[in-house]
């Protein structure tokens, strides 16, 4: 039982750590000069089901698989870390691709609670055209929309690119009120 609890704790800790890793990767790699080539497709109108940005999911899926395989070969706690990375990827897929960007065949828009806050925060991330001046780089943690709007306003990012928040593909989207 103790072994199960320790392994479960490693998985949960990895999910939590991955939010920090995702924030840093999104902020400094995807919105940086190295990773913008793939991530740009996520901020522009794209044709078809997939976008170049989805390659990041493939990279993290392969990393998860490698961690699990090496862990199964006897290197503790890599299996549990790989499982935690996989759980984070599933949560990302559900929240970011499904809930926020509606890339699934069914549509659901939360009207209250934390799910609504996640959607609002990510819409504010897309309020700025291009890679600079964006806010809200996390995927499962979202700051309060009012604070994000204030940061956008004080930075002048919206004023430089137009007053209307823009969503994926440049479509004008008014973020729902907090």
C-alpha positions, 0 to 999 in steps of 0.5 A, a space after each residue: 500500500 505504501 508503494 502504491 501511495 508513493 507511486 501515486 504521489 509521483 504521478 500527481 507531482 509530475 502533473 503539477 510540475 508539468 503545468 510549470 514546464 508547460 508555462 515555461 515552454 509556452 512562454 519562452 520556447 513556443 513564443 520565442 524565436 526557436 519554437 514560434 515556427 510551429 506555434 504560429 499555426 495556433 495563432 493563425 487561421 489554419 485549414 484542416 484538422 491538424 495544425 503545425 503546433 500539434 507537433 508539440 503534443 507528439 514531442 511530449 507523447 514520445 517523451 512520455 513513452 520513453 520515460 515509461 519504457 525506461 521506467 519499466 526497464 527498472 529505473 524508478 521513478 521514470 515510469 511514474 513520471 511518464 504516466 504523470 506526463 501522459 495524464 497531463 497530456 490528456 488533461 491538456 487535450 480535454 481542456 485546451 483542444 476540447 473546451 477552449 478551442 472547440 476542436 471536438 465535434 461537440 460544443 460546450 461553453 462553460 458559463 461559470 466556475 473555473 472552467 469558464 475562467 480557463 476559457 477566458 484566460 486563454 481567449 485573452 492569450 489570443 487577444 494579441 496578434 503575434 508572439 509578443 505581448 501575450 498573457 496567460 501561458 499556463 494551460 490548467 492554471 488561469 489567473 483571474 481575467 480582470 488581472 489579465 485584462 489589466 496587464 494587456 491594457 497596461 502593456 499597450 499590447 491591445 492598443 498597438 494591435 487594435 482594441 478588439 481582442 482577437 481569437 485564433 485566426 484573427 477572428 474578433 472575440 469578446 472574452 466573456 465577462 468574469 
